[in-house]
């Protein structure tokens, strides 16, 4: 969290904030994670790799309909990308836990 107060490039700031949201989600701080994910979606709409992890957070908050809608929209609007593919291994592991 302290890294967010340091001078960072736009990409490094995104990565730090995305990492914080994912960490909060893994620690069970789901509402904190949700808040950061929502801000990331607003501030970095082109960073679609956020969507699957935000959807996982929403599922844990029992907002499965909204999570499912996000994933379907992702599949409909965007062909597979390197951005999401780079997280494939992590996502497959989460999928196996569901």
N, CA, C and O atoms as a DFTB+ gen file, in Angstrom:
392 C
 N C O
     1  1       0.812      -1.174       0.000
     2  2       0.000       0.000       0.000
     3  2       0.871       1.259       0.000
     4  3       0.498       2.273      -0.591
     5  1       2.010       1.196       0.651
     6  2       2.903       2.349       0.709
     7  2       3.424       2.717      -0.673
     8  3       3.694       3.886      -0.947
     9  1       3.564       1.722      -1.543
    10  2       4.065       1.986      -2.890
    11  2       3.159       2.951      -3.647
    12  3       3.630       3.689      -4.513
    13  1       1.867       2.954      -3.331
    14  2       0.933       3.836      -4.020
    15  2       1.198       5.307      -3.723
    16  3       0.734       6.181      -4.456
    17  1       1.936       5.584      -2.659
    18  2       2.266       6.964      -2.306
    19  2       3.590       7.422      -2.915
    20  3       3.976       8.582      -2.770
    21  1       4.272       6.523      -3.587
    22  2       5.554       6.842      -4.216
    23  2       5.324       7.309      -5.653
    24  3       4.290       7.004      -6.247
    25  1       6.283       8.048      -6.209
    26  2       6.141       8.429      -7.617
    27  2       6.305       7.186      -8.503
    28  3       7.374       6.575      -8.537
    29  1       5.260       6.830      -9.198
    30  2       5.246       5.647     -10.053
    31  2       4.765       6.036     -11.443
    32  3       4.007       6.991     -11.614
    33  1       5.221       5.281     -12.425
    34  2       4.662       5.461     -13.766
    35  2       3.194       5.035     -13.714
    36  3       2.771       4.355     -12.779
    37  1       2.435       5.433     -14.709
    38  2       1.016       5.072     -14.749
    39  2       0.843       3.556     -14.721
    40  3      -0.043       3.046     -14.035
    41  1       1.682       2.838     -15.458
    42  2       1.572       1.384     -15.484
    43  2       1.953       0.764     -14.138
    44  3       1.285      -0.160     -13.677
    45  1       3.013       1.260     -13.506
    46  2       3.417       0.738     -12.204
    47  2       2.352       1.026     -11.145
    48  3       2.106       0.202     -10.264
    49  1       1.724       2.200     -11.235
    50  2       0.658       2.542     -10.297
    51  2      -0.515       1.578     -10.471
    52  3      -1.077       1.090      -9.490
    53  1      -0.883       1.306     -11.737
    54  2      -1.948       0.338     -11.998
    55  2      -1.585      -1.014     -11.410
    56  3      -2.393      -1.620     -10.705
    57  1      -0.381      -1.492     -11.690
    58  2       0.044      -2.812     -11.205
    59  2       0.028      -2.881      -9.675
    60  3      -0.382      -3.891      -9.103
    61  1       0.469      -1.822      -9.022
    62  2       0.479      -1.796      -7.556
    63  2      -0.947      -1.837      -7.012
    64  3      -1.235      -2.561      -6.060
    65  1      -1.822      -1.065      -7.617
    66  2      -3.210      -1.015      -7.145
    67  2      -3.940      -2.329      -7.447
    68  3      -4.725      -2.811      -6.630
    69  1      -3.678      -2.896      -8.615
    70  2      -4.262      -4.182      -8.984
    71  2      -3.771      -5.266      -8.028
    72  3      -4.557      -6.092      -7.564
    73  1      -2.486      -5.262      -7.737
    74  2      -1.921      -6.222      -6.792
    75  2      -2.528      -6.089      -5.407
    76  3      -2.788      -7.090      -4.739
    77  1      -2.754      -4.848      -4.973
    78  2      -3.371      -4.617      -3.667
    79  2      -4.794      -5.166      -3.634
    80  3      -5.196      -5.802      -2.660
    81  1      -5.550      -4.920      -4.690
    82  2      -6.923      -5.440      -4.751
    83  2      -6.927      -6.965      -4.700
    84  3      -7.737      -7.561      -3.991
    85  1      -6.029      -7.594      -5.446
    86  2      -5.952      -9.059      -5.455
    87  2      -5.524      -9.592      -4.090
    88  3      -6.030     -10.618      -3.635
    89  1      -4.601      -8.902      -3.442
    90  2      -4.154      -9.311      -2.106
    91  2      -5.301      -9.211      -1.107
    92  3      -5.528     -10.131      -0.321
    93  1      -6.019      -8.101      -1.139
    94  2      -7.179      -7.950      -0.254
    95  2      -8.189      -9.070      -0.489
    96  3      -8.745      -9.620       0.462
    97  1      -8.423      -9.404      -1.758
    98  2      -9.377     -10.467      -2.059
    99  2      -8.910     -11.789      -1.453
   100  3      -9.701     -12.511      -0.846
   101  1      -7.640     -12.100      -1.616
   102  2      -7.089     -13.353      -1.077
   103  2      -7.118     -13.381       0.448
   104  3      -7.265     -14.446       1.048
   105  1      -6.979     -12.224       1.069
   106  2      -7.004     -12.145       2.533
   107  2      -8.417     -12.117       3.090
   108  3      -8.606     -12.108       4.306
   109  1      -9.410     -12.103       2.208
   110  2     -10.794     -12.076       2.660
   111  2     -11.312     -10.680       2.956
   112  3     -12.412     -10.528       3.488
   113  1     -10.541      -9.667       2.621
   114  2     -10.993      -8.279       2.791
   115  2     -11.752      -7.892       1.528
   116  3     -11.321      -7.038       0.753
   117  1     -12.889      -8.543       1.347
   118  2     -13.598      -8.488       0.077
   119  2     -14.175      -7.119      -0.246
   120  3     -14.151      -6.700      -1.403
   121  1     -14.690      -6.418       0.748
   122  2     -15.249      -5.096       0.474
   123  2     -14.159      -4.097       0.107
   124  3     -14.368      -3.239      -0.750
   125  1     -12.995      -4.203       0.751
   126  2     -11.865      -3.342       0.382
   127  2     -11.420      -3.657      -1.051
   128  3     -11.159      -2.754      -1.846
   129  1     -11.340      -4.944      -1.360
   130  2     -10.947      -5.355      -2.710
   131  2     -11.957      -4.862      -3.734
   132  3     -11.578      -4.342      -4.784
   133  1     -13.235      -5.021      -3.434
   134  2     -14.299      -4.591      -4.349
   135  2     -14.179      -3.106      -4.654
   136  3     -14.309      -2.688      -5.805
   137  1     -13.937      -2.333      -3.648
   138  2     -13.817      -0.881      -3.823
   139  2     -12.653      -0.539      -4.772
   140  3     -12.794       0.307      -5.654
   141  1     -11.526      -1.195      -4.583
   142  2     -10.364      -0.935      -5.442
   143  2     -10.625      -1.431      -6.859
   144  3     -10.301      -0.742      -7.826
   145  1     -11.207      -2.622      -6.989
   146  2     -11.524      -3.139      -8.321
   147  2     -12.453      -2.182      -9.067
   148  3     -12.250      -1.915     -10.251
   149  1     -13.465      -1.671      -8.382
   150  2     -14.391      -0.735      -9.020
   151  2     -13.655       0.504      -9.519
   152  3     -13.920       0.987     -10.620
   153  1     -12.737       1.014      -8.714
   154  2     -11.972       2.193      -9.115
   155  2     -11.047       1.879     -10.285
   156  3     -10.882       2.697     -11.191
   157  1     -10.445       0.691     -10.263
   158  2      -9.585       0.282     -11.383
   159  2     -10.373       0.217     -12.686
   160  3      -9.887       0.656     -13.728
   161  1     -11.581      -0.325     -12.632
   162  2     -12.427      -0.427     -13.825
   163  2     -12.738       0.966     -14.374
   164  3     -12.748       1.174     -15.587
   165  1     -12.991       1.912     -13.477
   166  2     -13.277       3.283     -13.910
   167  2     -12.037       3.982     -14.466
   168  3     -12.095       4.624     -15.514
   169  1     -10.930       3.852     -13.765
   170  2      -9.711       4.581     -14.125
   171  2      -8.926       3.945     -15.268
   172  3      -8.221       4.638     -16.000
   173  1      -9.046       2.639     -15.421
   174  2      -8.255       1.904     -16.414
   175  2      -9.168       0.979     -17.215
   176  3      -8.992      -0.239     -17.193
   177  1     -10.119       1.541     -17.905
   178  2     -11.108       0.733     -18.620
   179  2     -10.491      -0.175     -19.679
   180  3     -11.090      -1.188     -20.041
   181  1      -9.319       0.163     -20.177
   182  2      -8.674      -0.687     -21.182
   183  2      -7.947      -1.883     -20.567
   184  3      -7.545      -2.795     -21.289
   185  1      -7.774      -1.889     -19.258
   186  2      -7.063      -2.978     -18.575
   187  2      -8.065      -4.080     -18.212
   188  3      -8.440      -4.248     -17.052
   189  1      -8.479      -4.815     -19.230
   190  2      -9.540      -5.803     -19.040
   191  2      -9.114      -7.006     -18.209
   192  3      -9.955      -7.816     -17.821
   193  1      -7.826      -7.132     -17.932
   194  2      -7.376      -8.240     -17.084
   195  2      -7.902      -8.117     -15.661
   196  3      -7.843      -9.081     -14.897
   197  1      -8.414      -6.950     -15.296
   198  2      -8.995      -6.744     -13.968
   199  2     -10.311      -7.513     -13.824
   200  3     -10.648      -7.983     -12.738
   201  1     -11.039      -7.635     -14.916
   202  2     -12.408      -8.162     -14.868
   203  2     -12.505      -9.560     -14.259
   204  3     -13.345      -9.755     -13.380
   205  1     -11.704     -10.543     -14.666
   206  2     -11.856     -11.872     -14.053
   207  2     -11.612     -11.877     -12.544
   208  3     -12.284     -12.599     -11.807
   209  1     -10.660     -11.079     -12.090
   210  2     -10.370     -11.049     -10.657
   211  2     -11.446     -10.294      -9.886
   212  3     -11.769     -10.648      -8.753
   213  1     -11.999      -9.252     -10.504
   214  2     -13.126      -8.542      -9.901
   215  2     -14.316      -9.495      -9.811
   216  3     -15.020      -9.515      -8.801
   217  1     -14.543     -10.276     -10.852
   218  2     -15.642     -11.238     -10.842
   219  2     -15.461     -12.270      -9.726
   220  3     -16.432     -12.642      -9.067
   221  1     -14.238     -12.730      -9.512
   222  2     -13.984     -13.667      -8.405
   223  2     -14.328     -13.029      -7.060
   224  3     -14.900     -13.678      -6.184
   225  1     -13.978     -11.773      -6.908
   226  2     -14.289     -11.043      -5.683
   227  2     -15.808     -10.966      -5.499
   228  3     -16.323     -11.214      -4.409
   229  1     -16.512     -10.619      -6.573
   230  2     -17.971     -10.512      -6.496
   231  2     -18.611     -11.855      -6.164
   232  3     -19.594     -11.910      -5.425
   233  1     -18.062     -12.930      -6.703
   234  2     -18.598     -14.252      -6.382
   235  2     -18.451     -14.544      -4.892
   236  3     -19.354     -15.105      -4.271
   237  1     -17.321     -14.164      -4.328
   238  2     -17.102     -14.379      -2.898
   239  2     -18.030     -13.519      -2.047
   240  3     -18.330     -13.860      -0.903
   241  1     -18.481     -12.407      -2.612
   242  2     -19.435     -11.534      -1.921
   243  2     -20.876     -11.948      -2.206
   244  3     -21.817     -11.229      -1.869
   245  1     -21.040     -13.111      -2.830
   246  2     -22.342     -13.673      -3.192
   247  2     -23.102     -12.794      -4.182
   248  3     -24.327     -12.689      -4.132
   249  1     -22.351     -12.172      -5.072
   250  2     -22.935     -11.375      -6.161
   251  2     -22.643     -12.104      -7.470
   252  3     -22.062     -11.551      -8.404
   253  1     -23.067     -13.364      -7.503
   254  2     -22.728     -14.243      -8.616
   255  2     -23.345     -13.799      -9.937
   256  3     -22.725     -13.951     -10.990
   257  1     -24.560     -13.250      -9.893
   258  2     -25.189     -12.797     -11.131
   259  2     -24.385     -11.677     -11.779
   260  3     -24.169     -11.682     -12.991
   261  1     -23.944     -10.725     -10.977
   262  2     -23.154      -9.607     -11.487
   263  2     -21.807     -10.111     -12.006
   264  3     -21.335      -9.668     -13.053
   265  1     -21.195     -11.036     -11.272
   266  2     -19.907     -11.607     -11.693
   267  2     -20.059     -12.336     -13.023
   268  3     -19.239     -12.168     -13.925
   269  1     -21.095     -13.133     -13.142
   270  2     -21.334     -13.885     -14.371
   271  2     -21.566     -12.939     -15.540
   272  3     -21.065     -13.176     -16.639
   273  1     -22.319     -11.874     -15.311
   274  2     -22.572     -10.878     -16.349
   275  2     -21.263     -10.250     -16.813
   276  3     -21.054     -10.063     -18.012
   277  1     -20.382      -9.925     -15.871
   278  2     -19.096      -9.326     -16.230
   279  2     -18.278     -10.265     -17.116
   280  3     -17.684      -9.839     -18.106
   281  1     -18.253     -11.539     -16.749
   282  2     -17.475     -12.514     -17.519
   283  2     -18.073     -12.697     -18.913
   284  3     -17.342     -12.768     -19.900
   285  1     -19.387     -12.773     -18.992
   286  2     -20.014     -12.909     -20.305
   287  2     -19.737     -11.694     -21.182
   288  3     -19.442     -11.833     -22.369
   289  1     -19.831     -10.501     -20.596
   290  2     -19.530      -9.292     -21.355
   291  2     -18.079      -9.298     -21.836
   292  3     -17.784      -8.890     -22.960
   293  1     -17.195      -9.756     -20.986
   294  2     -15.785      -9.847     -21.366
   295  2     -15.614     -10.766     -22.573
   296  3     -14.916     -10.428     -23.529
   297  1     -16.252     -11.920     -22.518
   298  2     -16.145     -12.884     -23.614
   299  2     -16.768     -12.369     -24.902
   300  3     -16.268     -12.640     -25.994
   301  1     -17.853     -11.632     -24.772
   302  2     -18.553     -11.123     -25.950
   303  2     -17.802      -9.949     -26.579
   304  3     -17.664      -9.878     -27.800
   305  1     -17.325      -9.040     -25.751
   306  2     -16.714      -7.804     -26.253
   307  2     -15.266      -7.965     -26.696
   308  3     -14.811      -7.252     -27.590
   309  1     -14.544      -8.884     -26.087
   310  2     -13.111      -8.960     -26.332
   311  2     -12.683     -10.375     -26.705
   312  3     -13.026     -11.338     -26.020
   313  1     -11.948     -10.487     -27.771
   314  2     -11.362     -11.800     -28.059
   315  2     -10.274     -12.079     -27.024
   316  3      -9.828     -11.153     -26.348
   317  1      -9.842     -13.317     -26.886
   318  2      -8.761     -13.598     -25.927
   319  2      -7.551     -12.693     -26.210
   320  3      -7.194     -12.443     -27.362
   321  1      -6.947     -12.222     -25.144
   322  2      -5.808     -11.307     -25.279
   323  2      -4.625     -11.816     -24.471
   324  3      -4.769     -12.665     -23.591
   325  1      -3.467     -11.287     -24.785
   326  2      -2.273     -11.620     -24.019
   327  2      -2.408     -11.150     -22.575
   328  3      -1.879     -11.784     -21.663
   329  1      -3.121     -10.029     -22.363
   330  2      -3.285      -9.484     -21.016
   331  2      -3.973     -10.501     -20.106
   332  3      -3.553     -10.708     -18.968
   333  1      -5.014     -11.121     -20.605
   334  2      -5.724     -12.121     -19.797
   335  2      -4.970     -13.439     -19.826
   336  3      -4.894     -14.130     -18.810
   337  1      -4.417     -13.793     -20.965
   338  2      -3.688     -15.056     -21.087
   339  2      -2.530     -15.138     -20.104
   340  3      -2.181     -16.228     -19.650
   341  1      -1.932     -14.002     -19.771
   342  2      -0.811     -14.029     -18.835
   343  2      -1.246     -14.450     -17.442
   344  3      -0.420     -14.855     -16.624
   345  1      -2.532     -14.357     -17.174
   346  2      -3.065     -14.773     -15.872
   347  2      -3.788     -16.118     -15.961
   348  3      -4.446     -16.535     -15.008
   349  1      -3.669     -16.788     -17.090
   350  2      -4.405     -18.031     -17.327
   351  2      -4.183     -19.059     -16.223
   352  3      -5.148     -19.630     -15.714
   353  1      -2.947     -19.301     -15.851
   354  2      -2.642     -20.313     -14.837
   355  2      -3.362     -20.000     -13.520
   356  3      -3.958     -20.889     -12.912
   357  1      -3.308     -18.755     -13.087
   358  2      -3.977     -18.362     -11.853
   359  2      -5.487     -18.570     -11.963
   360  3      -6.122     -19.092     -11.047
   361  1      -6.046     -18.157     -13.090
   362  2      -7.489     -18.269     -13.273
   363  2      -7.943     -19.717     -13.330
   364  3      -9.005     -20.053     -12.807
   365  1      -7.155     -20.579     -13.958
   366  2      -7.501     -22.001     -14.004
   367  2      -7.512     -22.581     -12.588
   368  3      -8.386     -23.379     -12.249
   369  1      -6.547     -22.183     -11.768
   370  2      -6.521     -22.650     -10.378
   371  2      -7.765     -22.198      -9.624
   372  3      -8.350     -22.979      -8.874
   373  1      -8.174     -20.945      -9.812
   374  2      -9.389     -20.460      -9.156
   375  2     -10.613     -21.186      -9.669
   376  3     -11.509     -21.517      -8.892
   377  1     -10.664     -21.438     -10.962
   378  2     -11.792     -22.144     -11.547
   379  2     -11.922     -23.536     -10.943
   380  3     -13.032     -23.999     -10.680
   381  1     -10.807     -24.194     -10.724
   382  2     -10.828     -25.535     -10.130
   383  2     -11.306     -25.533      -8.689
   384  3     -11.756     -26.560      -8.181
   385  1     -11.212     -24.381      -8.024
   386  2     -11.675     -24.277      -6.633
   387  2     -13.183     -24.038      -6.536
   388  3     -13.781     -24.245      -5.480
   389  1     -13.785     -23.606      -7.628
   390  2     -15.217     -23.275      -7.600
   391  2     -16.044     -24.539      -7.670
   392  3     -17.274     -24.474      -7.660
